[in-house]
Amino acid sequence: GFSEAVKALENKKYIVESINLASISQVPEDADVVIIAGPQREFLDAEVTALEEYLDVGGGVFIMLDPSTDPELDNLFEEWGVLVDDRLAIDDPNIGRLVGLDPWVVLVSSYGEHPITDDFSNGISLYPFARPIESETVDGIVESPLIWTNDQSWAETDLRGQLQFNEGRDRLGPLSIGVAFTRSSTVEKSDETGLDLTPIPPLPGQPPNEPVATSTSELEEQKEITLAEVIPPLPGQPPDEFDPKETVEKSENTSEEARLVVLGNSQFATNGWFQQQLNKDVFLNSVSWLGKPEEKILSISPKKNTNRRIAMKLVRARFLSWMAIVILPFLGFTIGGIIWWRRQ
């Protein structure tokens, strides 16, 4: 389960709630981030539409996909340029053998340049049963690979046979198993809206109405040529300084930005794996970045100091001291003397 991840989010003052998009048909307006962790069933069309509408208004969605699953998010992925590989990421067996890991547990120490992973340096994170996630260029969307496997890894096609690289069928690493996407919510899905507006006739004695813009391009032209009316200052007050460029820049900066993170693994955030190396930081930094707390700096969470001292009674402590200082050395000398005497 994900109880450790939920507890970590609650410690960060997040309110974690489960939602059923099939019953509510839309993401709640107060939701900062939507997390989809290891979906096992297909999403309904209404659920996919709810996610798309949530992203259209600047929401943040975190999707963690496992191999051999198809949640039917093709339309959403195509819109954002997400490419999901059905193969299984296999790590170099020699690397895993050194640290006691199986080949299907990918050991990662290479990360992309992104606020989620900036402070990771060469730190290690572990991903059991991961699938590659890549991206393609889409207008208006910026993609940033987050997690890379090593050069000796590969994407395995045959999951039932022996795990070995097969030229022509498998794909040699490095593999991307996590990508972050950003899109401005002001990006239009089509160039022309095709609005067909019916003009309203003027009232008797009034001049005819001015023509109305019927396309996005005309609306943009009107937006560019619109000038603000400067109100004259009151007597004795200095004139106001007006800079139209500054107004345009402020309006552009207030536009919301939709964010999406897709990882080819959910087990790294499950109980037992969540506390391993940088797994916790990958998860929490992704959620924090998606929630857009720009005033906060994403970093590696400090490890809590664990008290590893052994508490025991005085009698037992003296007994252990005698065992280490007197009894064990005496037994060693005795056994050595017996062996020497028998050899003589």
Buried (B, 14 or more C-beta within 10 A) or exposed (E): EBEBBBEBBEEBEBEEEEEEBEEEEBBEEEBBBBBBBBBEEEBEEEBBBBBBEBBBEBBBBBBBBBBEBBBBBEBBBEBBBBBBBEBBBBBBBEBBEEEEBEBBBBBBBBBBEBBBBBBBEEBEBBBBBBBBBBBEEBEEBBBBBBBBBBEBBBBBBEBEEEBEBEEEEBBEBBBBBBBBBBBBEEEEEEEEEEEEEEEEEEEEEEEEEEEEBBEBEBBEEEEEEEEEEEEEEEEEEEEEEEEEEEEEEEEEEEEEBBBBBBBBBBBBBBEEBBEBBBBBBBBBBBBBBBBBEEEEEBEBEEEEEEEEEEEEEEEEEEEEEEEEEEEEEEEEEEEEEEEEEEEE
